[in-house]
Amino acid sequence: MAKVKIKTGKRFRAKRADKHYDTIVIGSGMGGLANAAFLSLLGKKVCVLEQHYTAGGYTHAYEREGYEWDVGVHYVGEVHQPSTLRRVFDVISEGRLKWAAMDEEYDKIIIGQDEYSFIAGRENFAKMLKEHFPDESQVIDDYIQLIRDVSRYTPKFFAGQGMPRKLASLYNKIRPLLVPKVFFQTTREVLEGMTSNQELISVLTGQWGNYGQAPVDAAFLMHALIAKHYLAGGAYPVGGSSEIARSIIPTIQKSGGEVFTYADVEEVLINRNKAYGVRMADGTEITADNIVSNAGFYNTVKKLLPQDVQSRLGVDSWCEQVQRSSAHFCIYAGFKGTTEELGLSTTNLWIYPDGDHDTNLEKYQADYNEEFPLVYISFPSAKDPDWKNRYPGKSTVEVVTPANMEWFKQWEGSQWQKRGEDYVAFKAQIADRLMEKLFERHPQLRDKLDYFEMSTPLSTNWYQKNSAGEMLALDHFVDRFKKPFLHPVTPVKNLYMTGSDVMTAGVGGALMAGMMTSCAMQGRKAGEVVKLLKNYQEPDKYENHFTHQEQTT
């Protein structure tokens, strides 16, 4: 059995940190790590400060009772083949991060009694849909072409995020002339403009949990990016999700930087509208030429900015214009037996009571006793080819469903593991229902269960400091992409933002945000960031560590 190492980063001590850095990055999520790595490759000395005990944000993993689970990296698209995302990962990890392709059936959409297999490759995807909906053949072809067109125009849509604020403002005014109108419509609006077949629409939106918003509200842009992202299948980091941070940290260190954990930032230091450092929770002050927040929009403007700066900028009005995403429950379960012994696969399961995603979510958010509007099941131990070396004879499963932070008002301010019997009973009620959903699909697992626990929105707040329990940053309403304050360059000089809130949700969205923030910080020299991508020497052959050797794109 290989030695298991989950924690990444160096524990913060004031004496371990320098007094001054070129850049301080607050938060070690995907956006923060990517931004820090790009800056380091440009010769900048970067200090990343992470309040958690391990680096990675939602890309980290944790271990308990002899099992390991990821907390957010259930699968990633486009990285098991030549792509922009793969190149960015290769650049910031300097080729250290390896990916394992999932089975060709990467997602199974289960709506009531009907099942739809999402097979890697657009031809396979189209074939599956046409078998189920033969009368919608042209609609299906048009849909696949549309999501590919949206992907092609996306760089133009987000180009302003890599520009200075004033230039970005001008650019965004002409943006509607540069991209199709679907960029400014909801998912349901676009799809109902293509077909009246509600069953087909339900299947096409069967991955809405990846962005956490029902089709009636979600921007079609977000839907299209997710659908295109997985069209060629999914992949998983070899060695588990903690390898993402572990592979990037050496890049940050090569220019004298470091990634610190247990490093809780209390406030950004600002003088005369210029950021010049941070104050830690223990009182330590560290200065830098630039400060980047990867703590999320809400935490940045409401928690890290001094009160007088908040008032001057009017951040309360900003917060009223956006909405934080849905919270969630997650079962982390460990089982005795290998993937083969337990009959598991890499395929994700998306389970819905019926096809009315909008109504089901609305009813459930109002009453947790209603049917789960979505149950997502992932098998991380099956996806990682290195798992058997670290945890022989064991397997893990994750079961996720939406939650509502309002259900937890009575326990606000409580501490982990000290929330009382009512909280334990409520968790047990939800957990039992979720486990039954798992056992309905995999009854062979019931007698092999060794350990499980469940996280709630309070867990998310406790570990990630997301006070609304949100997992997917800000919701993706159409208007979100018109907000000038959701930009890498803030009104405070030398203070920047990165992460999902300045781009989109998910690993890929946060990754690209890290790159765009780096471009914005370079100003007229933004081309230096692009040059790092252009000059990267691709391997002769992209490695594929799992069951099939090639994927149809």
TORBA-529297 format. One record per residue (C-alpha): x, y, z; residue number from 1; chain; residue in one letter. Coordinates in nm, 3 decimals. Example, Ala and Ser with C-alpha at 12.3 -4.5 7.8 and 13.67 -1.06 7.14 Angstrom:
! TORBA-529297
1.230:-0.450:0.780:1:A:a
1.367:-0.106:0.714:2:A:s
END
This chain:
! TORBA-529297
0.000:0.000:0.000:1:A:m
0.139:0.337:-0.107:2:A:a
0.177:0.610:0.152:3:A:k
-0.133:0.831:0.140:4:A:v
-0.069:1.204:0.141:5:A:k
-0.378:1.424:0.117:6:A:i
-0.276:1.756:0.273:7:A:k
-0.098:2.006:0.052:8:A:t
0.064:2.339:0.128:9:A:g
0.282:2.460:0.419:10:A:k
0.131:2.547:0.757:11:A:r
0.149:2.923:0.813:12:A:f
0.375:3.071:1.076:13:A:r
0.460:3.440:1.071:14:A:a
0.831:3.360:1.071:15:A:k
0.792:3.133:0.767:16:A:r
0.652:3.413:0.550:17:A:a
0.843:3.705:0.405:18:A:d
0.740:4.056:0.498:19:A:k
0.676:4.154:0.136:20:A:h
0.578:3.978:-0.188:21:A:y
0.513:4.082:-0.544:22:A:d
0.159:3.943:-0.509:23:A:t
-0.053:3.796:-0.231:24:A:i
-0.334:3.561:-0.339:25:A:v
-0.611:3.505:-0.083:26:A:i
-0.751:3.154:-0.123:27:A:g
-0.602:2.848:-0.290:28:A:s
-0.897:2.737:-0.500:29:A:g
-0.851:2.667:-0.868:30:A:m
-0.856:3.033:-0.971:31:A:g
-0.608:3.137:-0.704:32:A:g
-0.363:2.857:-0.781:33:A:l
-0.381:2.923:-1.156:34:A:a
-0.328:3.297:-1.108:35:A:n
-0.036:3.241:-0.870:36:A:a
0.125:2.989:-1.106:37:A:a
0.101:3.218:-1.410:38:A:f
0.251:3.507:-1.212:39:A:l
0.530:3.284:-1.086:40:A:s
0.611:3.174:-1.441:41:A:l
0.643:3.544:-1.522:42:A:l
0.902:3.578:-1.246:43:A:g
0.678:3.710:-0.968:44:A:k
0.718:3.607:-0.605:45:A:k
0.369:3.503:-0.493:46:A:v
0.231:3.417:-0.149:47:A:c
-0.094:3.216:-0.146:48:A:v
-0.285:3.229:0.184:49:A:l
-0.539:2.951:0.248:50:A:e
-0.748:2.947:0.566:51:A:q
-0.822:2.571:0.542:52:A:h
-0.584:2.298:0.661:53:A:y
-0.506:2.199:0.301:54:A:t
-0.474:2.382:-0.029:55:A:a
-0.701:2.341:-0.329:56:A:g
-1.040:2.492:-0.235:57:A:g
-1.308:2.273:-0.390:58:A:y
-1.038:2.071:-0.562:59:A:t
-0.902:1.931:-0.236:60:A:h
-0.960:1.581:-0.100:61:A:a
-0.997:1.461:0.257:62:A:y
-0.938:1.132:0.435:63:A:e
-1.132:0.975:0.721:64:A:r
-1.158:0.623:0.861:65:A:e
-0.920:0.490:0.598:66:A:g
-1.108:0.635:0.299:67:A:y
-1.056:0.936:0.072:68:A:e
-1.310:1.154:-0.108:69:A:w
-1.296:1.455:-0.336:70:A:d
-1.518:1.748:-0.240:71:A:v
-1.582:1.902:-0.581:72:A:g
-1.380:1.747:-0.864:73:A:v
-1.624:1.480:-0.969:74:A:h
-1.506:1.492:-1.330:75:A:y
-1.350:1.738:-1.572:76:A:v
-1.405:1.760:-1.946:77:A:g
-1.165:1.832:-2.233:78:A:e
-0.845:1.755:-2.040:79:A:v
-0.792:1.400:-2.169:80:A:h
-0.731:1.536:-2.519:81:A:q
-0.559:1.838:-2.677:82:A:p
-0.760:2.143:-2.570:83:A:s
-0.721:2.490:-2.421:84:A:t
-0.802:2.361:-2.074:85:A:l
-0.548:2.081:-2.101:86:A:r
-0.283:2.326:-2.216:87:A:r
-0.352:2.564:-1.927:88:A:v
-0.327:2.276:-1.679:89:A:f
-0.006:2.156:-1.842:90:A:d
0.147:2.505:-1.825:91:A:v
0.067:2.578:-1.461:92:A:i
0.162:2.226:-1.345:93:A:s
0.455:2.205:-1.587:94:A:e
0.322:1.872:-1.706:95:A:g
0.307:1.709:-1.363:96:A:r
-0.073:1.671:-1.351:97:A:l
-0.198:1.354:-1.523:98:A:k
-0.554:1.268:-1.618:99:A:w
-0.744:0.942:-1.650:100:A:a
-1.022:0.922:-1.906:101:A:a
-1.352:0.788:-1.776:102:A:m
-1.547:0.513:-1.949:103:A:d
-1.714:0.616:-2.274:104:A:e
-2.051:0.632:-2.090:105:A:e
-1.955:0.923:-1.869:106:A:y
-2.306:1.023:-1.755:107:A:d
-2.633:0.831:-1.723:108:A:k
-2.945:1.050:-1.703:109:A:i
-3.229:0.871:-1.523:110:A:i
-3.569:1.044:-1.548:111:A:i
-3.838:0.843:-1.375:112:A:g
-3.812:0.498:-1.533:113:A:q
-3.630:0.613:-1.845:114:A:d
-3.250:0.606:-1.888:115:A:e
-3.031:0.799:-2.130:116:A:y
-2.663:0.716:-2.173:117:A:s
-2.432:1.008:-2.253:118:A:f
-2.155:0.850:-2.461:119:A:i
-1.832:1.037:-2.537:120:A:a
-1.820:1.193:-2.883:121:A:g
-2.078:1.416:-3.048:122:A:r
-2.173:1.148:-3.301:123:A:e
-2.245:0.902:-3.022:124:A:n
-2.436:1.164:-2.828:125:A:f
-2.647:1.251:-3.133:126:A:a
-2.711:0.885:-3.211:127:A:k
-2.838:0.818:-2.857:128:A:m
-3.073:1.115:-2.867:129:A:l
-3.209:1.026:-3.212:130:A:k
-3.282:0.669:-3.099:131:A:e
-3.499:0.809:-2.821:132:A:h
-3.640:1.101:-3.020:133:A:f
-3.646:1.001:-3.392:134:A:p
-3.881:1.286:-3.483:135:A:d
-3.640:1.544:-3.342:136:A:e
-3.340:1.453:-3.555:137:A:s
-3.292:1.801:-3.704:138:A:q
-3.341:1.969:-3.366:139:A:v
-3.073:1.746:-3.215:140:A:i
-2.825:1.831:-3.491:141:A:d
-2.906:2.203:-3.455:142:A:d
-2.861:2.183:-3.077:143:A:y
-2.519:2.018:-3.098:144:A:i
-2.409:2.275:-3.354:145:A:q
-2.540:2.555:-3.131:146:A:l
-2.346:2.450:-2.821:147:A:i
-2.033:2.422:-3.035:148:A:r
-2.098:2.771:-3.175:149:A:d
-2.140:2.910:-2.823:150:A:v
-1.809:2.755:-2.722:151:A:s
-1.643:2.910:-3.028:152:A:r
-1.776:3.259:-2.944:153:A:y
-1.703:3.234:-2.571:154:A:t
-1.353:3.390:-2.593:155:A:p
-1.512:3.698:-2.750:156:A:k
-1.781:3.707:-2.481:157:A:f
-1.530:3.700:-2.195:158:A:f
-1.253:3.901:-2.362:159:A:a
-1.336:4.203:-2.145:160:A:g
-1.237:4.008:-1.833:161:A:q
-0.874:4.028:-1.940:162:A:g
-0.886:4.403:-2.005:163:A:m
-0.854:4.707:-1.777:164:A:p
-1.191:4.810:-1.627:165:A:r
-1.257:5.113:-1.848:166:A:k
-1.166:4.931:-2.166:167:A:l
-1.372:4.630:-2.054:168:A:a
-1.673:4.855:-1.996:169:A:s
-1.650:4.989:-2.352:170:A:l
-1.597:4.640:-2.492:171:A:y
-1.897:4.496:-2.311:172:A:n
-2.121:4.764:-2.459:173:A:k
-2.047:4.641:-2.810:174:A:i
-2.038:4.272:-2.706:175:A:r
-2.400:4.201:-2.814:176:A:p
-2.290:4.281:-3.170:177:A:l
-2.008:4.025:-3.153:178:A:l
-2.185:3.714:-3.021:179:A:v
-2.517:3.534:-3.094:180:A:p
-2.827:3.650:-2.904:181:A:k
-2.848:3.316:-2.717:182:A:v
-2.569:3.449:-2.493:183:A:f
-2.832:3.675:-2.340:184:A:f
-3.115:3.423:-2.302:185:A:q
-3.210:3.158:-2.046:186:A:t
-3.167:2.787:-2.111:187:A:t
-3.539:2.720:-2.123:188:A:r
-3.595:3.019:-2.350:189:A:e
-3.343:2.893:-2.605:190:A:v
-3.445:2.527:-2.596:191:A:l
-3.818:2.598:-2.621:192:A:e
-3.736:2.813:-2.922:193:A:g
-3.590:2.501:-3.083:194:A:m
-3.845:2.233:-2.985:195:A:t
-4.176:2.183:-2.804:196:A:s
-4.071:1.836:-2.690:197:A:n
-4.043:1.877:-2.313:198:A:q
-3.901:1.529:-2.265:199:A:e
-3.612:1.609:-2.497:200:A:l
-3.551:1.937:-2.315:201:A:i
-3.543:1.747:-1.984:202:A:s
-3.274:1.513:-2.119:203:A:v
-3.067:1.793:-2.272:204:A:l
-3.069:1.974:-1.935:205:A:t
-2.993:1.655:-1.741:206:A:g
-2.658:1.794:-1.622:207:A:q
-2.802:2.110:-1.465:208:A:w
-2.655:2.006:-1.131:209:A:g
-2.310:2.094:-1.269:210:A:n
-2.406:2.460:-1.244:211:A:y
-2.675:2.423:-0.976:212:A:g
-2.955:2.615:-1.141:213:A:q
-3.280:2.504:-1.303:214:A:a
-3.326:2.564:-1.680:215:A:p
-3.591:2.833:-1.630:216:A:v
-3.336:3.064:-1.463:217:A:d
-2.991:2.956:-1.582:218:A:a
-2.822:3.148:-1.861:219:A:a
-2.798:2.937:-2.176:220:A:f
-2.432:3.032:-2.192:221:A:l
-2.364:2.831:-1.876:222:A:m
-2.567:2.535:-2.000:223:A:h
-2.393:2.534:-2.339:224:A:a
-2.045:2.554:-2.189:225:A:l
-2.115:2.257:-1.961:226:A:i
-2.274:2.051:-2.240:227:A:a
-1.984:2.120:-2.477:228:A:k
-1.731:2.068:-2.197:229:A:h
-1.836:1.704:-2.154:230:A:y
-1.927:1.624:-2.513:231:A:l
-1.603:1.432:-2.558:232:A:a
-1.637:1.261:-2.219:233:A:g
-1.490:1.317:-1.875:234:A:g
-1.163:1.263:-1.692:235:A:a
-1.028:1.248:-1.338:236:A:y
-0.689:1.339:-1.186:237:A:p
-0.459:1.041:-1.149:238:A:v
-0.386:1.011:-0.778:239:A:g
-0.706:1.188:-0.674:240:A:g
-0.816:1.549:-0.673:241:A:s
-0.550:1.658:-0.423:242:A:s
-0.299:1.609:-0.707:243:A:e
-0.428:1.928:-0.869:244:A:i
-0.289:2.153:-0.595:245:A:a
0.010:1.929:-0.535:246:A:r
0.116:1.950:-0.899:247:A:s
0.078:2.330:-0.920:248:A:i
0.247:2.433:-0.593:249:A:i
0.604:2.365:-0.720:250:A:p
0.540:2.611:-1.003:251:A:t
0.449:2.879:-0.750:252:A:i
0.755:2.797:-0.541:253:A:q
1.004:2.819:-0.828:254:A:k
1.006:3.202:-0.818:255:A:s
1.038:3.213:-0.440:256:A:g
0.666:3.193:-0.361:257:A:g
0.477:2.966:-0.124:258:A:e
0.131:2.829:-0.052:259:A:v
0.042:2.856:0.317:260:A:f
-0.243:2.677:0.495:261:A:t
-0.407:2.767:0.828:262:A:y
-0.353:3.121:0.695:263:A:a
-0.676:3.308:0.768:264:A:d
-0.687:3.659:0.619:265:A:v
-0.898:3.901:0.821:266:A:e
-0.871:4.217:0.611:267:A:e
-0.714:4.368:0.301:268:A:v
-0.502:4.668:0.399:269:A:l
-0.596:4.976:0.197:270:A:i
-0.465:5.332:0.212:271:A:n
-0.595:5.610:-0.013:272:A:r
-0.778:5.356:-0.228:273:A:n
-0.464:5.148:-0.281:274:A:k
-0.428:4.792:-0.152:275:A:a
-0.087:4.727:-0.004:276:A:y
-0.117:4.412:0.208:277:A:g
-0.327:4.190:0.434:278:A:v
-0.386:4.149:0.805:279:A:r
-0.409:3.790:0.924:280:A:m
-0.645:3.665:1.195:281:A:a
-0.345:3.640:1.431:282:A:d
-0.257:4.005:1.368:283:A:g
0.034:3.941:1.130:284:A:t
0.059:4.192:0.846:285:A:e
0.214:4.104:0.511:286:A:i
0.259:4.359:0.234:287:A:t
0.262:4.316:-0.143:288:A:a
0.256:4.518:-0.463:289:A:d
-0.070:4.348:-0.564:290:A:n
-0.346:4.165:-0.377:291:A:i
-0.568:3.905:-0.548:292:A:v
-0.879:3.766:-0.380:293:A:s
-0.992:3.415:-0.468:294:A:n
-1.230:3.416:-0.172:295:A:a
-1.539:3.475:-0.388:296:A:g
-1.714:3.801:-0.471:297:A:f
-1.930:3.814:-0.159:298:A:y
-1.650:3.733:0.086:299:A:n
-1.419:3.977:-0.089:300:A:t
-1.644:4.281:-0.076:301:A:v
-1.831:4.210:0.250:302:A:k
-1.563:4.051:0.469:303:A:k
-1.219:4.146:0.342:304:A:l
-1.272:4.514:0.258:305:A:l
-1.260:4.764:0.548:306:A:p
-1.600:4.909:0.639:307:A:q
-1.519:5.258:0.513:308:A:d
-1.417:5.117:0.175:309:A:v
-1.737:4.911:0.158:310:A:q
-1.945:5.221:0.222:311:A:s
-1.754:5.435:-0.028:312:A:r
-1.786:5.176:-0.306:313:A:l
-2.150:5.092:-0.228:314:A:g
-2.092:4.718:-0.215:315:A:v
-2.431:4.656:-0.051:316:A:d
-2.597:4.756:-0.376:317:A:s
-2.367:4.524:-0.566:318:A:w
-2.464:4.231:-0.344:319:A:c
-2.833:4.302:-0.405:320:A:e
-2.777:4.254:-0.778:321:A:q
-2.642:3.899:-0.760:322:A:v
-2.751:3.576:-0.596:323:A:q
-2.539:3.306:-0.440:324:A:r
-2.582:2.954:-0.576:325:A:s
-2.763:2.661:-0.419:326:A:s
-2.631:2.480:-0.115:327:A:a
-2.604:2.101:-0.105:328:A:h
-2.598:1.780:0.097:329:A:f
-2.329:1.524:0.022:330:A:c
-2.293:1.166:0.143:331:A:i
-1.932:1.042:0.162:332:A:y
-1.947:0.664:0.184:333:A:a
-1.678:0.396:0.208:334:A:g
-1.729:0.031:0.116:335:A:f
-1.533:-0.290:0.162:336:A:k
-1.441:-0.434:-0.175:337:A:g
-1.273:-0.325:-0.497:338:A:t
-1.442:-0.156:-0.791:339:A:t
-1.452:-0.489:-0.973:340:A:e
-1.585:-0.682:-0.672:341:A:e
-1.862:-0.428:-0.613:342:A:l
-1.957:-0.390:-0.979:343:A:g
-1.893:-0.016:-0.994:344:A:l
-1.801:0.197:-1.294:345:A:s
-1.680:0.547:-1.368:346:A:t
-2.024:0.652:-1.498:347:A:t
-2.197:0.930:-1.304:348:A:n
-2.566:0.884:-1.227:349:A:l
-2.813:1.174:-1.249:350:A:w
-3.143:1.066:-1.096:351:A:i
-3.464:1.273:-1.137:352:A:y
-3.821:1.194:-1.022:353:A:p
-3.952:1.321:-1.359:354:A:d
-3.860:1.570:-1.629:355:A:g
-3.999:1.888:-1.475:356:A:d
-3.668:2.013:-1.331:357:A:h
-3.794:2.366:-1.264:358:A:d
-4.104:2.270:-1.064:359:A:t
-3.933:1.986:-0.877:360:A:n
-3.655:2.213:-0.754:361:A:l
-3.899:2.487:-0.653:362:A:e
-4.117:2.245:-0.453:363:A:k
-3.819:2.087:-0.280:364:A:y
-3.661:2.420:-0.186:365:A:q
-3.988:2.506:-0.012:366:A:a
-4.014:2.170:0.169:367:A:d
-3.730:1.921:0.219:368:A:y
-3.983:1.640:0.261:369:A:n
-4.062:1.662:-0.110:370:A:e
-3.890:1.431:-0.357:371:A:e
-3.525:1.511:-0.419:372:A:f
-3.527:1.711:-0.746:373:A:p
-3.189:1.561:-0.831:374:A:l
-2.964:1.294:-0.685:375:A:v
-2.613:1.280:-0.828:376:A:y
-2.398:0.972:-0.762:377:A:i
-2.023:0.959:-0.830:378:A:s
-1.767:0.681:-0.782:379:A:f
-1.428:0.851:-0.724:380:A:p
-1.241:0.529:-0.642:381:A:s
-1.345:0.385:-0.980:382:A:a
-1.229:0.696:-1.168:383:A:k
-0.874:0.703:-1.029:384:A:d
-0.644:0.427:-1.164:385:A:p
-0.402:0.490:-0.876:386:A:d
-0.671:0.431:-0.612:387:A:w
-0.597:0.059:-0.571:388:A:k
-0.235:0.143:-0.479:389:A:n
-0.344:0.376:-0.199:390:A:r
-0.654:0.200:-0.070:391:A:y
-0.649:-0.168:-0.171:392:A:p
-0.973:-0.355:-0.119:393:A:g
-1.179:-0.040:-0.067:394:A:k
-1.417:0.178:-0.269:395:A:s
-1.588:0.514:-0.225:396:A:t
-1.912:0.670:-0.339:397:A:v
-2.049:1.025:-0.318:398:A:e
-2.419:1.110:-0.326:399:A:v
-2.520:1.475:-0.374:400:A:v
-2.850:1.664:-0.370:401:A:t
-2.945:2.033:-0.339:402:A:p
-3.017:2.194:-0.002:403:A:a
-3.151:2.522:0.130:404:A:n
-2.955:2.723:0.386:405:A:m
-3.284:2.851:0.528:406:A:e
-3.344:2.504:0.674:407:A:w
-3.044:2.556:0.903:408:A:f
-3.124:2.897:1.053:409:A:k
-3.163:2.757:1.404:410:A:q
-2.805:2.626:1.400:411:A:w
-2.633:2.938:1.265:412:A:e
-2.319:3.021:1.459:413:A:g
-2.286:2.666:1.594:414:A:s
-1.958:2.476:1.584:415:A:q
-1.878:2.160:1.392:416:A:w
-1.971:1.846:1.585:417:A:q
-2.141:2.061:1.854:418:A:k
-2.476:2.140:1.694:419:A:r
-2.703:1.928:1.910:420:A:g
-2.933:1.629:1.879:421:A:e
-3.191:1.803:1.657:422:A:d
-2.924:1.871:1.397:423:A:y
-2.798:1.513:1.413:424:A:v
-3.155:1.383:1.372:425:A:a
-3.223:1.610:1.074:426:A:f
-2.902:1.498:0.906:427:A:k
-2.987:1.134:0.969:428:A:a
-3.330:1.176:0.806:429:A:q
-3.182:1.320:0.488:430:A:i
-2.889:1.077:0.488:431:A:a
-3.114:0.772:0.513:432:A:d
-3.317:0.890:0.214:433:A:r
-3.005:0.955:0.007:434:A:l
-2.851:0.619:0.094:435:A:m
-3.170:0.447:-0.018:436:A:e
-3.139:0.621:-0.354:437:A:k
-2.791:0.472:-0.383:438:A:l
-2.904:0.124:-0.280:439:A:f
-3.194:0.134:-0.528:440:A:e
-2.936:0.155:-0.808:441:A:r
-2.669:-0.060:-0.642:442:A:h
-2.832:-0.302:-0.394:443:A:p
-2.507:-0.501:-0.374:444:A:q
-2.351:-0.214:-0.177:445:A:l
-2.590:-0.233:0.120:446:A:r
-2.403:-0.511:0.301:447:A:d
-2.060:-0.374:0.208:448:A:k
-2.102:-0.034:0.372:449:A:l
-1.815:0.034:0.612:450:A:d
-1.845:0.404:0.689:451:A:y
-2.036:0.713:0.580:452:A:f
-2.091:1.072:0.683:453:A:e
-2.288:1.360:0.539:454:A:m
-2.201:1.726:0.488:455:A:s
-2.460:2.002:0.501:456:A:t
-2.457:2.372:0.406:457:A:p
-2.322:2.439:0.757:458:A:l
-2.025:2.215:0.676:459:A:s
-1.960:2.422:0.364:460:A:t
-1.970:2.741:0.569:461:A:n
-1.744:2.595:0.838:462:A:w
-1.472:2.473:0.602:463:A:y
-1.504:2.711:0.307:464:A:q
-1.645:3.024:0.473:465:A:k
-1.942:3.036:0.236:466:A:n
-2.209:3.177:0.467:467:A:s
-2.497:3.079:0.237:468:A:a
-2.358:2.727:0.201:469:A:g
-2.310:2.791:-0.169:470:A:e
-2.090:2.549:-0.361:471:A:m
-2.100:2.695:-0.712:472:A:l
-2.026:3.060:-0.633:473:A:a
-2.281:3.303:-0.779:474:A:l
-2.586:3.189:-0.969:475:A:d
-2.569:3.219:-1.348:476:A:h
-2.862:3.444:-1.427:477:A:f
-2.835:3.618:-1.763:478:A:v
-2.786:3.957:-1.598:479:A:d
-2.488:3.831:-1.400:480:A:r
-2.265:3.863:-1.705:481:A:f
-2.351:4.231:-1.740:482:A:k
-2.231:4.336:-1.393:483:A:k
-1.921:4.559:-1.415:484:A:p
-1.817:4.477:-1.057:485:A:f
-1.774:4.108:-1.147:486:A:l
-1.441:4.179:-1.306:487:A:h
-1.081:4.086:-1.218:488:A:p
-0.988:4.454:-1.177:489:A:v
-1.161:4.616:-0.878:490:A:t
-1.212:4.990:-0.814:491:A:p
-0.940:4.965:-0.546:492:A:v
-0.597:5.011:-0.701:493:A:k
-0.379:4.699:-0.694:494:A:n
-0.669:4.482:-0.569:495:A:l
-0.792:4.210:-0.805:496:A:y
-1.042:3.922:-0.798:497:A:m
-1.023:3.579:-0.953:498:A:t
-1.215:3.253:-0.940:499:A:g
-1.557:3.141:-1.059:500:A:s
-1.732:3.470:-0.985:501:A:d
-1.539:3.657:-1.254:502:A:v
-1.597:3.378:-1.510:503:A:m
-1.820:3.072:-1.457:504:A:t
-1.866:2.785:-1.213:505:A:a
-1.667:2.467:-1.217:506:A:g
-1.301:2.370:-1.233:507:A:v
-1.268:2.491:-1.593:508:A:g
-1.437:2.825:-1.523:509:A:g
-1.219:2.896:-1.221:510:A:a
-0.907:2.785:-1.409:511:A:l
-0.974:3.028:-1.693:512:A:m
-1.052:3.301:-1.441:513:A:a
-0.703:3.256:-1.299:514:A:g
-0.559:3.308:-1.645:515:A:m
-0.780:3.610:-1.724:516:A:m
-0.692:3.776:-1.394:517:A:t
-0.325:3.727:-1.475:518:A:s
-0.382:3.895:-1.812:519:A:c
-0.567:4.185:-1.650:520:A:a
-0.285:4.233:-1.397:521:A:m
-0.028:4.251:-1.676:522:A:q
-0.219:4.530:-1.852:523:A:g
-0.047:4.609:-2.182:524:A:r
0.181:4.311:-2.126:525:A:k
-0.113:4.064:-2.114:526:A:a
0.039:3.897:-2.417:527:A:g
0.309:3.757:-2.190:528:A:e
0.049:3.527:-2.032:529:A:v
-0.075:3.414:-2.372:530:A:v
0.287:3.356:-2.477:531:A:k
0.329:3.105:-2.193:532:A:l
0.053:2.897:-2.351:533:A:l
0.181:2.936:-2.706:534:A:k
0.538:2.847:-2.615:535:A:n
0.451:2.542:-2.406:536:A:y
0.593:2.227:-2.558:537:A:q
0.313:1.974:-2.589:538:A:e
0.395:1.610:-2.520:539:A:p
0.411:1.394:-2.830:540:A:d
0.106:1.206:-2.714:541:A:k
-0.150:1.293:-2.453:542:A:y
-0.158:1.016:-2.198:543:A:e
-0.470:0.817:-2.144:544:A:n
-0.459:0.611:-1.827:545:A:h
-0.793:0.436:-1.834:546:A:f
-0.996:0.199:-2.040:547:A:t
-1.004:0.343:-2.390:548:A:h
-0.722:0.497:-2.590:549:A:q
-0.893:0.755:-2.806:550:A:e
-1.205:0.968:-2.788:551:A:q
-1.416:1.105:-3.071:552:A:t
-1.444:1.481:-3.039:553:A:t
END
